[in-house]
Amino acid sequence: MLKRISAIPLWFVSIWLMYGLVAYFTGLPENAGAILGALAAAFVFMDPTGVFWGATEPVPPPAIRTTPAGLDGSHSTP
C-alpha cells in the first residue's frame, strides 16, 4: 500500500507537466493538465485491471477438522 500512496503524487505531477509541455507547443488549454493528472493518479491508485500492482488473490481460510484425530480412518493401528 505504501507504493500505491507514494505513486499518486508522482503520476499526478508527471502527467500535469507532460500535458503542460504539449499544451505549450500545440496551443491546447493549460488548465486541463491538473485534471488529467488527477484522473491518471486515481486510476493508478485504484488499478482496476491489476496491471500496475498485480491482482491480489484472497487467502483461503485454514482447513478445519470435523472429526477428531484417529476416528477419521487416516491412522492405522499396528
PDB file of N, CA, C and O in Angstrom:
ATOM      1  N   MET A   1       0.820  -1.181   0.000  1.00  0.00           N
ATOM      2  CA  MET A   1       0.000   0.000   0.000  1.00  0.00           C
ATOM      3  C   MET A   1       0.869   1.253   0.000  1.00  0.00           C
ATOM      4  O   MET A   1       0.463   2.292  -0.520  1.00  0.00           O
ATOM      5  N   LEU A   2       2.052   1.158   0.576  1.00  0.00           N
ATOM      6  CA  LEU A   2       2.951   2.313   0.607  1.00  0.00           C
ATOM      7  C   LEU A   2       3.380   2.708  -0.802  1.00  0.00           C
ATOM      8  O   LEU A   2       3.521   3.894  -1.103  1.00  0.00           O
ATOM      9  N   LYS A   3       3.588   1.712  -1.667  1.00  0.00           N
ATOM     10  CA  LYS A   3       3.962   2.021  -3.052  1.00  0.00           C
ATOM     11  C   LYS A   3       2.829   2.732  -3.773  1.00  0.00           C
ATOM     12  O   LYS A   3       3.075   3.654  -4.551  1.00  0.00           O
ATOM     13  N   ARG A   4       1.603   2.323  -3.530  1.00  0.00           N
ATOM     14  CA  ARG A   4       0.463   2.977  -4.177  1.00  0.00           C
ATOM     15  C   ARG A   4       0.350   4.427  -3.733  1.00  0.00           C
ATOM     16  O   ARG A   4       0.128   5.316  -4.555  1.00  0.00           O
ATOM     17  N   ILE A   5       0.500   4.666  -2.448  1.00  0.00           N
ATOM     18  CA  ILE A   5       0.362   6.024  -1.928  1.00  0.00           C
ATOM     19  C   ILE A   5       1.494   6.914  -2.421  1.00  0.00           C
ATOM     20  O   ILE A   5       1.271   8.084  -2.729  1.00  0.00           O
ATOM     21  N   SER A   6       2.705   6.372  -2.499  1.00  0.00           N
ATOM     22  CA  SER A   6       3.824   7.184  -2.977  1.00  0.00           C
ATOM     23  C   SER A   6       3.768   7.397  -4.491  1.00  0.00           C
ATOM     24  O   SER A   6       4.384   8.334  -4.998  1.00  0.00           O
ATOM     25  N   ALA A   7       3.054   6.558  -5.212  1.00  0.00           N
ATOM     26  CA  ALA A   7       2.952   6.719  -6.666  1.00  0.00           C
ATOM     27  C   ALA A   7       1.944   7.784  -7.068  1.00  0.00           C
ATOM     28  O   ALA A   7       2.019   8.311  -8.177  1.00  0.00           O
ATOM     29  N   ILE A   8       1.000   8.112  -6.187  1.00  0.00           N
ATOM     30  CA  ILE A   8      -0.036   9.089  -6.532  1.00  0.00           C
ATOM     31  C   ILE A   8       0.551  10.436  -6.912  1.00  0.00           C
ATOM     32  O   ILE A   8       0.249  10.926  -8.000  1.00  0.00           O
ATOM     33  N   PRO A   9       1.381  11.071  -6.070  1.00  0.00           N
ATOM     34  CA  PRO A   9       1.910  12.383  -6.482  1.00  0.00           C
ATOM     35  C   PRO A   9       2.842  12.304  -7.688  1.00  0.00           C
ATOM     36  O   PRO A   9       2.908  13.246  -8.477  1.00  0.00           O
ATOM     37  N   LEU A  10       3.549  11.214  -7.837  1.00  0.00           N
ATOM     38  CA  LEU A  10       4.447  11.088  -8.986  1.00  0.00           C
ATOM     39  C   LEU A  10       3.673  11.058 -10.299  1.00  0.00           C
ATOM     40  O   LEU A  10       4.048  11.739 -11.253  1.00  0.00           O
ATOM     41  N   TRP A  11       2.599  10.277 -10.356  1.00  0.00           N
ATOM     42  CA  TRP A  11       1.780  10.226 -11.559  1.00  0.00           C
ATOM     43  C   TRP A  11       1.084  11.555 -11.799  1.00  0.00           C
ATOM     44  O   TRP A  11       1.006  12.017 -12.937  1.00  0.00           O
ATOM     45  N   PHE A  12       0.574  12.177 -10.736  1.00  0.00           N
ATOM     46  CA  PHE A  12      -0.114  13.453 -10.870  1.00  0.00           C
ATOM     47  C   PHE A  12       0.806  14.513 -11.469  1.00  0.00           C
ATOM     48  O   PHE A  12       0.445  15.179 -12.440  1.00  0.00           O
ATOM     49  N   VAL A  13       1.977  14.665 -10.896  1.00  0.00           N
ATOM     50  CA  VAL A  13       2.905  15.702 -11.355  1.00  0.00           C
ATOM     51  C   VAL A  13       3.439  15.385 -12.747  1.00  0.00           C
ATOM     52  O   VAL A  13       3.568  16.286 -13.576  1.00  0.00           O
ATOM     53  N   SER A  14       3.749  14.133 -13.014  1.00  0.00           N
ATOM     54  CA  SER A  14       4.319  13.804 -14.323  1.00  0.00           C
ATOM     55  C   SER A  14       3.308  14.031 -15.447  1.00  0.00           C
ATOM     56  O   SER A  14       3.668  14.559 -16.499  1.00  0.00           O
ATOM     57  N   ILE A  15       2.058  13.642 -15.242  1.00  0.00           N
ATOM     58  CA  ILE A  15       1.041  13.867 -16.279  1.00  0.00           C
ATOM     59  C   ILE A  15       0.766  15.361 -16.431  1.00  0.00           C
ATOM     60  O   ILE A  15       0.596  15.851 -17.547  1.00  0.00           O
ATOM     61  N   TRP A  16       0.721  16.079 -15.323  1.00  0.00           N
ATOM     62  CA  TRP A  16       0.471  17.520 -15.367  1.00  0.00           C
ATOM     63  C   TRP A  16       1.583  18.242 -16.134  1.00  0.00           C
ATOM     64  O   TRP A  16       1.310  19.111 -16.962  1.00  0.00           O
ATOM     65  N   LEU A  17       2.826  17.879 -15.857  1.00  0.00           N
ATOM     66  CA  LEU A  17       3.949  18.537 -16.538  1.00  0.00           C
ATOM     67  C   LEU A  17       4.034  18.144 -18.017  1.00  0.00           C
ATOM     68  O   LEU A  17       4.320  18.984 -18.870  1.00  0.00           O
ATOM     69  N   MET A  18       3.788  16.883 -18.313  1.00  0.00           N
ATOM     70  CA  MET A  18       3.821  16.469 -19.724  1.00  0.00           C
ATOM     71  C   MET A  18       2.706  17.145 -20.522  1.00  0.00           C
ATOM     72  O   MET A  18       2.918  17.552 -21.664  1.00  0.00           O
ATOM     73  N   TYR A  19       1.529  17.263 -19.928  1.00  0.00           N
ATOM     74  CA  TYR A  19       0.452  17.960 -20.614  1.00  0.00           C
ATOM     75  C   TYR A  19       0.804  19.437 -20.788  1.00  0.00           C
ATOM     76  O   TYR A  19       0.502  20.029 -21.825  1.00  0.00           O
ATOM     77  N   GLY A  20       1.441  20.034 -19.776  1.00  0.00           N
ATOM     78  CA  GLY A  20       1.863  21.424 -19.896  1.00  0.00           C
ATOM     79  C   GLY A  20       2.855  21.623 -21.025  1.00  0.00           C
ATOM     80  O   GLY A  20       2.800  22.633 -21.726  1.00  0.00           O
ATOM     81  N   LEU A  21       3.755  20.678 -21.210  1.00  0.00           N
ATOM     82  CA  LEU A  21       4.720  20.752 -22.302  1.00  0.00           C
ATOM     83  C   LEU A  21       4.023  20.642 -23.652  1.00  0.00           C
ATOM     84  O   LEU A  21       4.303  21.416 -24.567  1.00  0.00           O
ATOM     85  N   VAL A  22       3.126  19.687 -23.771  1.00  0.00           N
ATOM     86  CA  VAL A  22       2.381  19.516 -25.019  1.00  0.00           C
ATOM     87  C   VAL A  22       1.492  20.738 -25.283  1.00  0.00           C
ATOM     88  O   VAL A  22       1.387  21.197 -26.420  1.00  0.00           O
ATOM     89  N   ALA A  23       0.859  21.258 -24.237  1.00  0.00           N
ATOM     90  CA  ALA A  23      -0.012  22.421 -24.399  1.00  0.00           C
ATOM     91  C   ALA A  23       0.782  23.656 -24.819  1.00  0.00           C
ATOM     92  O   ALA A  23       0.281  24.496 -25.567  1.00  0.00           O
ATOM     93  N   TYR A  24       1.990  23.761 -24.350  1.00  0.00           N
ATOM     94  CA  TYR A  24       2.833  24.913 -24.709  1.00  0.00           C
ATOM     95  C   TYR A  24       3.134  24.919 -26.209  1.00  0.00           C
ATOM     96  O   TYR A  24       3.080  25.965 -26.856  1.00  0.00           O
ATOM     97  N   PHE A  25       3.449  23.758 -26.745  1.00  0.00           N
ATOM     98  CA  PHE A  25       3.819  23.688 -28.158  1.00  0.00           C
ATOM     99  C   PHE A  25       2.619  23.609 -29.106  1.00  0.00           C
ATOM    100  O   PHE A  25       2.725  24.006 -30.267  1.00  0.00           O
ATOM    101  N   THR A  26       1.493  23.108 -28.631  1.00  0.00           N
ATOM    102  CA  THR A  26       0.346  22.937 -29.528  1.00  0.00           C
ATOM    103  C   THR A  26      -0.756  23.966 -29.322  1.00  0.00           C
ATOM    104  O   THR A  26      -1.649  24.072 -30.163  1.00  0.00           O
ATOM    105  N   GLY A  27      -0.723  24.713 -28.253  1.00  0.00           N
ATOM    106  CA  GLY A  27      -1.743  25.720 -28.011  1.00  0.00           C
ATOM    107  C   GLY A  27      -2.998  25.186 -27.341  1.00  0.00           C
ATOM    108  O   GLY A  27      -4.033  25.851 -27.367  1.00  0.00           O
ATOM    109  N   LEU A  28      -2.933  24.012 -26.748  1.00  0.00           N
ATOM    110  CA  LEU A  28      -4.080  23.459 -26.018  1.00  0.00           C
ATOM    111  C   LEU A  28      -4.290  24.252 -24.726  1.00  0.00           C
ATOM    112  O   LEU A  28      -3.363  24.906 -24.248  1.00  0.00           O
ATOM    113  N   PRO A  29      -5.493  24.201 -24.158  1.00  0.00           N
ATOM    114  CA  PRO A  29      -5.717  24.903 -22.886  1.00  0.00           C
ATOM    115  C   PRO A  29      -4.868  24.283 -21.767  1.00  0.00           C
ATOM    116  O   PRO A  29      -4.791  23.061 -21.640  1.00  0.00           O
ATOM    117  N   GLU A  30      -4.242  25.132 -20.971  1.00  0.00           N
ATOM    118  CA  GLU A  30      -3.306  24.646 -19.953  1.00  0.00           C
ATOM    119  C   GLU A  30      -3.997  24.134 -18.692  1.00  0.00           C
ATOM    120  O   GLU A  30      -3.376  23.421 -17.903  1.00  0.00           O
ATOM    121  N   ASN A  31      -5.248  24.477 -18.487  1.00  0.00           N
ATOM    122  CA  ASN A  31      -5.934  24.101 -17.252  1.00  0.00           C
ATOM    123  C   ASN A  31      -6.283  22.620 -17.187  1.00  0.00           C
ATOM    124  O   ASN A  31      -6.534  22.102 -16.099  1.00  0.00           O
ATOM    125  N   ALA A  32      -6.305  21.947 -18.281  1.00  0.00           N
ATOM    126  CA  ALA A  32      -6.706  20.541 -18.288  1.00  0.00           C
ATOM    127  C   ALA A  32      -5.613  19.619 -17.763  1.00  0.00           C
ATOM    128  O   ALA A  32      -5.897  18.458 -17.469  1.00  0.00           O
ATOM    129  N   GLY A  33      -4.393  20.082 -17.636  1.00  0.00           N
ATOM    130  CA  GLY A  33      -3.291  19.240 -17.168  1.00  0.00           C
ATOM    131  C   GLY A  33      -3.497  18.721 -15.764  1.00  0.00           C
ATOM    132  O   GLY A  33      -3.231  17.552 -15.488  1.00  0.00           O
ATOM    133  N   ALA A  34      -3.971  19.581 -14.867  1.00  0.00           N
ATOM    134  CA  ALA A  34      -4.200  19.152 -13.483  1.00  0.00           C
ATOM    135  C   ALA A  34      -5.336  18.136 -13.413  1.00  0.00           C
ATOM    136  O   ALA A  34      -5.284  17.195 -12.621  1.00  0.00           O
ATOM    137  N   ILE A  35      -6.339  18.323 -14.226  1.00  0.00           N
ATOM    138  CA  ILE A  35      -7.471  17.388 -14.232  1.00  0.00           C
ATOM    139  C   ILE A  35      -7.031  16.023 -14.750  1.00  0.00           C
ATOM    140  O   ILE A  35      -7.362  14.993 -14.162  1.00  0.00           O
ATOM    141  N   LEU A  36      -6.286  16.018 -15.850  1.00  0.00           N
ATOM    142  CA  LEU A  36      -5.793  14.747 -16.390  1.00  0.00           C
ATOM    143  C   LEU A  36      -4.815  14.081 -15.426  1.00  0.00           C
ATOM    144  O   LEU A  36      -4.815  12.856 -15.300  1.00  0.00           O
ATOM    145  N   GLY A  37      -3.996  14.857 -14.754  1.00  0.00           N
ATOM    146  CA  GLY A  37      -3.067  14.303 -13.767  1.00  0.00           C
ATOM    147  C   GLY A  37      -3.797  13.654 -12.602  1.00  0.00           C
ATOM    148  O   GLY A  37      -3.405  12.585 -12.133  1.00  0.00           O
ATOM    149  N   ALA A  38      -4.868  14.309 -12.133  1.00  0.00           N
ATOM    150  CA  ALA A  38      -5.654  13.742 -11.034  1.00  0.00           C
ATOM    151  C   ALA A  38      -6.362  12.463 -11.468  1.00  0.00           C
ATOM    152  O   ALA A  38      -6.433  11.499 -10.705  1.00  0.00           O
ATOM    153  N   LEU A  39      -6.882  12.453 -12.683  1.00  0.00           N
ATOM    154  CA  LEU A  39      -7.538  11.240 -13.180  1.00  0.00           C
ATOM    155  C   LEU A  39      -6.549  10.088 -13.334  1.00  0.00           C
ATOM    156  O   LEU A  39      -6.858   8.950 -12.980  1.00  0.00           O
ATOM    157  N   ALA A  40      -5.368  10.379 -13.859  1.00  0.00           N
ATOM    158  CA  ALA A  40      -4.351   9.328 -14.021  1.00  0.00           C
ATOM    159  C   ALA A  40      -3.896   8.794 -12.668  1.00  0.00           C
ATOM    160  O   ALA A  40      -3.730   7.586 -12.500  1.00  0.00           O
ATOM    161  N   ALA A  41      -3.692   9.692 -11.698  1.00  0.00           N
ATOM    162  CA  ALA A  41      -3.269   9.254 -10.366  1.00  0.00           C
ATOM    163  C   ALA A  41      -4.341   8.395  -9.703  1.00  0.00           C
ATOM    164  O   ALA A  41      -4.025   7.396  -9.056  1.00  0.00           O
ATOM    165  N   ALA A  42      -5.596   8.777  -9.861  1.00  0.00           N
ATOM    166  CA  ALA A  42      -6.683   7.972  -9.281  1.00  0.00           C
ATOM    167  C   ALA A  42      -6.769   6.612  -9.951  1.00  0.00           C
ATOM    168  O   ALA A  42      -7.009   5.607  -9.282  1.00  0.00           O
ATOM    169  N   PHE A  43      -6.578   6.568 -11.265  1.00  0.00           N
ATOM    170  CA  PHE A  43      -6.633   5.294 -11.984  1.00  0.00           C
ATOM    171  C   PHE A  43      -5.497   4.376 -11.550  1.00  0.00           C
ATOM    172  O   PHE A  43      -5.706   3.178 -11.358  1.00  0.00           O
ATOM    173  N   VAL A  44      -4.296   4.930 -11.394  1.00  0.00           N
ATOM    174  CA  VAL A  44      -3.150   4.116 -10.976  1.00  0.00           C
ATOM    175  C   VAL A  44      -3.347   3.630  -9.544  1.00  0.00           C
ATOM    176  O   VAL A  44      -2.986   2.499  -9.219  1.00  0.00           O
ATOM    177  N   PHE A  45      -3.914   4.472  -8.687  1.00  0.00           N
ATOM    178  CA  PHE A  45      -4.132   4.056  -7.301  1.00  0.00           C
ATOM    179  C   PHE A  45      -5.163   2.930  -7.219  1.00  0.00           C
ATOM    180  O   PHE A  45      -4.952   1.936  -6.524  1.00  0.00           O
ATOM    181  N   MET A  46      -6.276   3.092  -7.931  1.00  0.00           N
ATOM    182  CA  MET A  46      -7.323   2.062  -7.868  1.00  0.00           C
ATOM    183  C   MET A  46      -6.929   0.814  -8.641  1.00  0.00           C
ATOM    184  O   MET A  46      -7.237  -0.296  -8.207  1.00  0.00           O
ATOM    185  N   ASP A  47      -6.264   0.965  -9.760  1.00  0.00           N
ATOM    186  CA  ASP A  47      -5.771  -0.136 -10.581  1.00  0.00           C
ATOM    187  C   ASP A  47      -6.822  -1.235 -10.785  1.00  0.00           C
ATOM    188  O   ASP A  47      -6.645  -2.355 -10.306  1.00  0.00           O
ATOM    189  N   PRO A  48      -7.917  -0.921 -11.496  1.00  0.00           N
ATOM    190  CA  PRO A  48      -8.989  -1.901 -11.638  1.00  0.00           C
ATOM    191  C   PRO A  48      -8.609  -3.131 -12.450  1.00  0.00           C
ATOM    192  O   PRO A  48      -9.230  -4.181 -12.289  1.00  0.00           O
ATOM    193  N   THR A  49      -7.612  -3.032 -13.312  1.00  0.00           N
ATOM    194  CA  THR A  49      -7.248  -4.177 -14.142  1.00  0.00           C
ATOM    195  C   THR A  49      -6.113  -5.000 -13.541  1.00  0.00           C
ATOM    196  O   THR A  49      -5.841  -6.099 -14.022  1.00  0.00           O
ATOM    197  N   GLY A  50      -5.449  -4.502 -12.508  1.00  0.00           N
ATOM    198  CA  GLY A  50      -4.348  -5.230 -11.888  1.00  0.00           C
ATOM    199  C   GLY A  50      -3.056  -5.163 -12.672  1.00  0.00           C
ATOM    200  O   GLY A  50      -2.176  -6.000 -12.472  1.00  0.00           O
ATOM    201  N   VAL A  51      -2.914  -4.181 -13.570  1.00  0.00           N
ATOM    202  CA  VAL A  51      -1.721  -4.079 -14.399  1.00  0.00           C
ATOM    203  C   VAL A  51      -0.535  -3.533 -13.610  1.00  0.00           C
ATOM    204  O   VAL A  51       0.577  -4.044 -13.741  1.00  0.00           O
ATOM    205  N   PHE A  52      -0.751  -2.515 -12.803  1.00  0.00           N
ATOM    206  CA  PHE A  52       0.351  -1.857 -12.109  1.00  0.00           C
ATOM    207  C   PHE A  52       0.808  -2.611 -10.874  1.00  0.00           C
ATOM    208  O   PHE A  52       2.010  -2.769 -10.657  1.00  0.00           O
ATOM    209  N   TRP A  53      -0.115  -3.071 -10.074  1.00  0.00           N
ATOM    210  CA  TRP A  53       0.252  -3.679  -8.799  1.00  0.00           C
ATOM    211  C   TRP A  53      -0.012  -5.168  -8.752  1.00  0.00           C
ATOM    212  O   TRP A  53       0.307  -5.804  -7.747  1.00  0.00           O
ATOM    213  N   GLY A  54      -0.568  -5.741  -9.772  1.00  0.00           N
ATOM    214  CA  GLY A  54      -0.868  -7.166  -9.767  1.00  0.00           C
ATOM    215  C   GLY A  54      -2.157  -7.436  -9.009  1.00  0.00           C
ATOM    216  O   GLY A  54      -2.466  -6.768  -8.022  1.00  0.00           O
ATOM    217  N   ALA A  55      -2.878  -8.390  -9.469  1.00  0.00           N
ATOM    218  CA  ALA A  55      -4.144  -8.732  -8.815  1.00  0.00           C
ATOM    219  C   ALA A  55      -3.859  -9.526  -7.555  1.00  0.00           C
ATOM    220  O   ALA A  55      -3.042 -10.447  -7.560  1.00  0.00           O
ATOM    221  N   THR A  56      -4.530  -9.166  -6.490  1.00  0.00           N
ATOM    222  CA  THR A  56      -4.355  -9.900  -5.241  1.00  0.00           C
ATOM    223  C   THR A  56      -5.415 -10.985  -5.158  1.00  0.00           C
ATOM    224  O   THR A  56      -6.591 -10.749  -5.435  1.00  0.00           O
ATOM    225  N   GLU A  57      -4.986 -12.155  -4.780  1.00  0.00           N
ATOM    226  CA  GLU A  57      -5.903 -13.282  -4.651  1.00  0.00           C
ATOM    227  C   GLU A  57      -6.272 -13.443  -3.180  1.00  0.00           C
ATOM    228  O   GLU A  57      -5.414 -13.303  -2.308  1.00  0.00           O
ATOM    229  N   PRO A  58      -7.525 -13.731  -2.899  1.00  0.00           N
ATOM    230  CA  PRO A  58      -7.911 -13.918  -1.493  1.00  0.00           C
ATOM    231  C   PRO A  58      -7.227 -15.149  -0.917  1.00  0.00           C
ATOM    232  O   PRO A  58      -7.053 -16.161  -1.596  1.00  0.00           O
ATOM    233  N   VAL A  59      -6.847 -15.040   0.333  1.00  0.00           N
ATOM    234  CA  VAL A  59      -6.186 -16.141   1.021  1.00  0.00           C
ATOM    235  C   VAL A  59      -7.265 -17.076   1.546  1.00  0.00           C
ATOM    236  O   VAL A  59      -8.163 -16.630   2.260  1.00  0.00           O
ATOM    237  N   PRO A  60      -7.199 -18.369   1.210  1.00  0.00           N
ATOM    238  CA  PRO A  60      -8.235 -19.296   1.702  1.00  0.00           C
ATOM    239  C   PRO A  60      -8.079 -19.513   3.203  1.00  0.00           C
ATOM    240  O   PRO A  60      -6.962 -19.488   3.720  1.00  0.00           O
ATOM    241  N   PRO A  61      -9.178 -19.724   3.896  1.00  0.00           N
ATOM    242  CA  PRO A  61      -9.086 -19.976   5.337  1.00  0.00           C
ATOM    243  C   PRO A  61      -8.443 -21.338   5.596  1.00  0.00           C
ATOM    244  O   PRO A  61      -8.489 -22.216   4.734  1.00  0.00           O
ATOM    245  N   PRO A  62      -7.852 -21.520   6.762  1.00  0.00           N
ATOM    246  CA  PRO A  62      -7.229 -22.819   7.054  1.00  0.00           C
ATOM    247  C   PRO A  62      -8.288 -23.912   7.163  1.00  0.00           C
ATOM    248  O   PRO A  62      -9.434 -23.663   7.537  1.00  0.00           O
ATOM    249  N   ALA A  63      -7.873 -25.121   6.828  1.00  0.00           N
ATOM    250  CA  ALA A  63      -8.797 -26.266   6.884  1.00  0.00           C
ATOM    251  C   ALA A  63      -9.156 -26.579   8.336  1.00  0.00           C
ATOM    252  O   ALA A  63      -8.312 -26.509   9.228  1.00  0.00           O
ATOM    253  N   ILE A  64     -10.392 -26.915   8.547  1.00  0.00           N
ATOM    254  CA  ILE A  64     -10.869 -27.247   9.890  1.00  0.00           C
ATOM    255  C   ILE A  64     -11.234 -28.727   9.914  1.00  0.00           C
ATOM    256  O   ILE A  64     -11.978 -29.206   9.058  1.00  0.00           O
ATOM    257  N   ARG A  65     -10.714 -29.434  10.887  1.00  0.00           N
ATOM    258  CA  ARG A  65     -11.038 -30.857  11.029  1.00  0.00           C
ATOM    259  C   ARG A  65     -12.429 -30.983  11.628  1.00  0.00           C
ATOM    260  O   ARG A  65     -12.762 -30.324  12.613  1.00  0.00           O
ATOM    261  N   THR A  66     -13.216 -31.823  11.029  1.00  0.00           N
ATOM    262  CA  THR A  66     -14.574 -32.031  11.544  1.00  0.00           C
ATOM    263  C   THR A  66     -14.670 -33.276  12.412  1.00  0.00           C
ATOM    264  O   THR A  66     -15.626 -33.428  13.172  1.00  0.00           O
ATOM    265  N   THR A  67     -13.689 -34.172  12.307  1.00  0.00           N
ATOM    266  CA  THR A  67     -13.695 -35.374  13.144  1.00  0.00           C
ATOM    267  C   THR A  67     -12.422 -35.385  13.976  1.00  0.00           C
ATOM    268  O   THR A  67     -11.388 -34.892  13.525  1.00  0.00           O
ATOM    269  N   PRO A  68     -12.478 -35.930  15.164  1.00  0.00           N
ATOM    270  CA  PRO A  68     -11.274 -35.991  15.996  1.00  0.00           C
ATOM    271  C   PRO A  68     -10.206 -36.873  15.352  1.00  0.00           C
ATOM    272  O   PRO A  68     -10.504 -37.790  14.586  1.00  0.00           O
ATOM    273  N   ALA A  69      -8.971 -36.572  15.683  1.00  0.00           N
ATOM    274  CA  ALA A  69      -7.850 -37.349  15.136  1.00  0.00           C
ATOM    275  C   ALA A  69      -7.986 -38.804  15.562  1.00  0.00           C
ATOM    276  O   ALA A  69      -8.302 -39.088  16.717  1.00  0.00           O
ATOM    277  N   GLY A  70      -7.753 -39.705  14.656  1.00  0.00           N
ATOM    278  CA  GLY A  70      -7.823 -41.127  14.946  1.00  0.00           C
ATOM    279  C   GLY A  70      -9.162 -41.753  14.593  1.00  0.00           C
ATOM    280  O   GLY A  70      -9.240 -42.968  14.409  1.00  0.00           O
ATOM    281  N   LEU A  71     -10.212 -40.955  14.494  1.00  0.00           N
ATOM    282  CA  LEU A  71     -11.544 -41.502  14.187  1.00  0.00           C
ATOM    283  C   LEU A  71     -11.879 -41.377  12.716  1.00  0.00           C
ATOM    284  O   LEU A  71     -12.881 -41.933  12.267  1.00  0.00           O
ATOM    285  N   ASP A  72     -11.074 -40.668  11.961  1.00  0.00           N
ATOM    286  CA  ASP A  72     -11.398 -40.475  10.546  1.00  0.00           C
ATOM    287  C   ASP A  72     -10.805 -41.552   9.651  1.00  0.00           C
ATOM    288  O   ASP A  72     -10.984 -41.496   8.435  1.00  0.00           O
ATOM    289  N   GLY A  73     -10.110 -42.523  10.211  1.00  0.00           N
ATOM    290  CA  GLY A  73      -9.576 -43.624   9.434  1.00  0.00           C
ATOM    291  C   GLY A  73      -8.221 -43.358   8.810  1.00  0.00           C
ATOM    292  O   GLY A  73      -7.711 -44.191   8.059  1.00  0.00           O
ATOM    293  N   SER A  74      -7.637 -42.223   9.105  1.00  0.00           N
ATOM    294  CA  SER A  74      -6.351 -41.927   8.484  1.00  0.00           C
ATOM    295  C   SER A  74      -5.199 -42.562   9.254  1.00  0.00           C
ATOM    296  O   SER A  74      -4.118 -42.750   8.696  1.00  0.00           O
ATOM    297  N   HIS A  75      -5.406 -42.887  10.501  1.00  0.00           N
ATOM    298  CA  HIS A  75      -4.342 -43.504  11.307  1.00  0.00           C
ATOM    299  C   HIS A  75      -4.627 -45.003  11.421  1.00  0.00           C
ATOM    300  O   HIS A  75      -5.733 -45.415  11.773  1.00  0.00           O
ATOM    301  N   SER A  76      -3.621 -45.794  11.121  1.00  0.00           N
ATOM    302  CA  SER A  76      -3.811 -47.234  11.259  1.00  0.00           C
ATOM    303  C   SER A  76      -3.070 -47.701  12.504  1.00  0.00           C
ATOM    304  O   SER A  76      -1.978 -47.218  12.805  1.00  0.00           O
ATOM    305  N   THR A  77      -3.663 -48.630  13.216  1.00  0.00           N
ATOM    306  CA  THR A  77      -3.026 -49.162  14.421  1.00  0.00           C
ATOM    307  C   THR A  77      -2.238 -50.409  14.059  1.00  0.00           C
ATOM    308  O   THR A  77      -2.686 -51.195  13.224  1.00  0.00           O
ATOM    309  N   PRO A  78      -1.058 -50.612  14.678  1.00  0.00           N
ATOM    310  CA  PRO A  78      -0.242 -51.786  14.328  1.00  0.00           C
ATOM    311  C   PRO A  78      -0.782 -53.079  14.848  1.00  0.00           C
ATOM    312  O   PRO A  78      -0.187 -54.133  14.621  1.00  0.00           O
TER     313      PRO A  78
END
